[in-house]
Amino acid sequence: MKSILITGAAGFLGSHLCDKFIKEGYRVIGMDNLITGDLKNIEHLFKLEQFEFYNHDVSKFVHVAGQLDYILHFASPASPIDYLKIPIQTLKVGSLGTHNLLGLAKEKNARILIASTSEVYGDPLVHPQTEDYYGNVNTIGPRGVYDEAKRFQESITMAYHRFHGLETRIVRIFNTYGPRMRLNDGRVIPAFIGQALRGEDLTVFGDGSQTRSFCYVDDQVDGIYKLLLSDYAEPVNIGNPHEISILDFAEEIIKLTGTKQKIVFKPLPKDDPMQRQPNIERAKSVLGWEPKVNREEGMRTTYNYFKSLTPEELQRSEHKDFSAHNKK
């Protein structure tokens, strides 16, 4: 049985990756410091012999006993609300954490895949975004703590690949959604659905002309799985190229939820990208991958998940108190 370490295992995407690799017959070692992750996302796995979990911060030294074949580095705040509250930890997990895990991969002779992001493109001047576009990022803006952590992560990963001959993979993840998303994480899908379920008006930032492209989590996980097992070391965009404006998407949510809320407009946050759409030709040609779940089907499943939350979960406005972490 091959072994895989998945960091950020208790997060939205990490937990779905744990499910996938358990299903594919791997021994899965989950690791998460639970600063933004939630154990309820993986509690169904605790009874399995082939799953174990460590509550650990990968920004500190990482040790795993025994054989290790693969590492997926998905530990990082990904919500704008979170990484603006814990900027130092966001930078550390992308830099120190990645360095620690690359060192572990080298020691174990394991292949490592790191989770990068479409945010490396910043507010893009090229549309749709191809992997050879270098991006338009404000390095000292508030969002730079996330963007630059991921850009550094890519750089050190490629350095280990070139200098040490390490087996590395880089996935650039575009907006992903599905069950286990956190309702209050500040991203547009849970924000809109949460507002609809609570009977609140839907908040659109700017005039709503900015675009996003939403990929259902099952498609995203399938793309990551195929990339890990491929022999391709350059970055690969994994996302859904079907683009929609935020204003049109708000109208879709009102129709999906059958609610009668108004749409209200607020100022656009600093450095919020105006366009986000992946070019996935590389994923198609190298991995034979493209998304299969259309937005209507994926959003219906996601909405049903959020409807199943308790009233307390639905009303919770704050995720966690980060004050203890901010002393570090």
N, C-alpha and C positions, 0 to 999 in steps of 0.2 A: 504494500500500500504506500503510495507516494505521499509525502508530507508537504503541506503548504502553510506558511505563516501569513495571516491576513491582519494588518494593522488597521485601526479604525473599525474593528469588527462589529461594534455595537451601534455604529451609525447606520443611516438609511441605506447607502449603497453597499457598505461593508457587510451588513447583515445579509443582504441578498446574495452577495458573493460567497459568504459562508454556506448558505443553502445550496448554491450551485455546485460548489466543490464537494460538499458532502454527497450530493446526488450523483456526482460523477465518480465517487468511490475513493476520494482522497481522505487522508487524516488531516483535519483542519485544526490549527492552533490560532485562536482568536486573541488579539491583544488590543486593549483600549484603556485609556485612563479615565474614561467616562466624563470628561470635561464637557463634551457636547453629546456624546453617545448615550444610549439608554439600554440597560440590560434587558428590558422587555422585548427588544427587537431580536434577541438571540436566546431567550430563556427556553424556547422549545427545543433547542439543541443540547442543553445541558445533560439530558438523560442519555445521550448517545456516547458510546465508547470511543468513537473516532473523532470526538470534538473535545477540546480543552480550552480554557480561557484564562488569560492572565490580565489582571488590572495593573497596567504599567504604562508609564510615559516614555515613548520611544526617543524623546529628546535626551534622555539619560541612557547610559550603556544598556544595550540589549543582548541578552544571552538566551539561547534556546538549546536545550540538551538534545543530543542525538541527531539523527539524519534529518536534513531539510533539503527538499528539492526545489521549492519555489517560494518566493516572497511577493506578496501584493502590498504595496505601501499606500494605504488609503487614509491614514491618520492625518486629519487636519480639519479645523473648522472650515465649513464651506458656505455658511450663511453670512451675508453681509452684517446682520445684526450681531452675530457672534464675533467675527474677526475684527469688527470695529471696537468691541468691548475687550477683547483679549488679543491685541495686536502683537505683543511680544511673543506669546505662546504660538501664534500663527506663524511668525517668522522662524521661531526655533524648530517647530516640527517639520517645516519645509527645508531647513538647512541642517541643524544638528541631527534631527531625526533621520533625515535621508542619509546623511553621512554614516550614522550608526548602522543603518540597515544595509547600506552598500558594503560596509565592513563585514557585517554578518554574512551577507551573500558571498563575499570573497572567501571568508573562512570556511563556509560550508560547501563552496562550489555550487551554489544555488543560482537559478535564474531569477531575476527580480524585475517586476513591472511596477513602475511608479505612476500614480494618478496625477497627471497634470490637468490642465483646464483650458477652456476657450478663453479664460481671462488673460492668458499670456498674450492674446492679440489686442488687449486693451479696448479702446474705442476705435474700431478698425477703419482704416482708410481704403481697405480692399474688401470687396464683397462679391460672392461669399468668401469665407476665409479658407485659404489653402495652407497646408503645413509649411510651405516655404516662405510664407509671409512672416516678417519679423515682429510685427505688432506696433501699436501706438499707445504706450503705457506711461502714465505719470508716476515716476518712481517715488516721488515724495508726497503724493496725494494720499488721502485716507485709505483708499482701496489698494494702494501700492503694497501694503503689508501682505496681502494675499497674492496679488499678481506677481510681485517680485520674489516671494517665497517659492512660487511654482516655477518661475523662470530660472532661478538659481538651482532648483531641484533638477530641472532638465539638464542644466550645464554640468553639474557634478556627476550626474548619471552618465552622460556621454563621455566625461573625462575618465570615469572608471571603466567604461566600455573600451575606450581607445587605449588607455595606458595599461590597464590590468587585464584586458581581454575578457572582462566580465560579461556574462550573458544578460543584457538589459533590454527592457521594452518600455516605451513611453506612450501612454494613452492620453489624448487631449479630449476631455469630457465636456460635451455641451449640455445645456439644460436638460436634466433628467428628472422624471417624476414617477410617482406610483405609491402604493401602500407603504407605510412606515415613515413617510415624510413627516417632519415635525410641523404641526399646524402653525406654530408661531415663529418659524425660522426666518421670516422676512422675505422669502422668495415668492414670486407672483402667484403660483398655483395654490399653495396652501393659504396664502394671504387672502386671495379672492374667495376660495371655498369657505374658509373660516368666517369671513365677513358675511357671506351669503347665509351660512347656517346659523349665525348669531343674529340675523336680521339687520345687519349694519350696511351702510352704503359701501360700494366698492371703490377703493382708493386707487386712482391712476396717477402716476407721477409724470410730470410734464404734460404734453398734449396727447399722449398715448400713441404717437406715431412711431415710437421706437419698436423694434421688432425682436422677437425671440423665436427659437425653433426647439420644440419640446420632444424629447426622446423617452419612450416608455422604458421603465427599469429593466424589464425582461430582455428587450432588445439591447440595451446598454451592457448588461451582464454577458450576453452572448458575444458581443463584439470584444469585450475585455478578455473573455475566455479564449476566443480565437486568436487574439493578438498574443497572449501569453504563450500559446503553443505554436506560434509561427516562428519563422527564423528572421524576422524583420526588426531592426534595431532603431530605425528613425521614428520620430513621432507620427502618430496616426490619429486623425480626428475620428471620434465615434459620437455620432449625434444624428438627429433627424433633420434633413434639409428642408422640410416643409415649414416655411416661415409665416408668421402671423404678427400683425401689429398688436400691441398691448390693449388698445381700445377695442379692436375687433374681438380679442380674446375675452375681455370683460363681458362683452355682449354674449359670447358663447357660454360663459359661466352662468349668466342670468337665465339663459334658455335652459341649460342643463339642470340647474337647481330649481327651476320653476318659481323663483323668487321675484319680487317686484322692486328691488332696491334701485336707487339712483346710482349713477357714476359720479364721483366727485374728484376734482383735480387738485393736486398738490405740486409744489416745486420739485423739479428733477434733482436727485442727489448728485453731488460732485463726482465727475468722471464716470457716471453711469453710461455704459455703452449704448449707442443709438441703434446699432444693427448687430445681430448675432445670427449667423447662418453658416453651418459647416459645408465645405466642399468635401464629399466623402468618396471621391473617385479613387483615392489611395486605398481606403478600406475595402472598396469593391474589388479592386484589382489584386491587392495583396492577400486579403483575408476571405474574399468571396462573401463579404458581409454587407447587408443593408437592412434598415429597420423594416419590420413586418407589421407592427401594431399601429393602426391609424389613431389619430388624436381622439376621435369620437369614442372609440372602443376603450382606449387607455384612460381617458378622463372619466368615463362611466365607472370603471373599476376603482379608480382613485377616489371618486366622490362617494362611492359606497363604503370604502374604507373609512373616510372621515365621518360619514354618518354614523358609523358604529362606535365612535368615541363616546366616552361618558360625558355628561354635562359639565363635570369638573374639568376634564381635559379640554373641552370645547371652549370654556371660559378663561382658561389659563393664559395670561398675557405674557408672563415672563417664563423663560425656560429654566434657568438656573442662576444662582448667585455666584458670580465669578470672582468675588472680592478676595477669597482665600488664594486663588490662583494668581491674582494680580500682584501679590506680595513677592512673588518669586522672580 
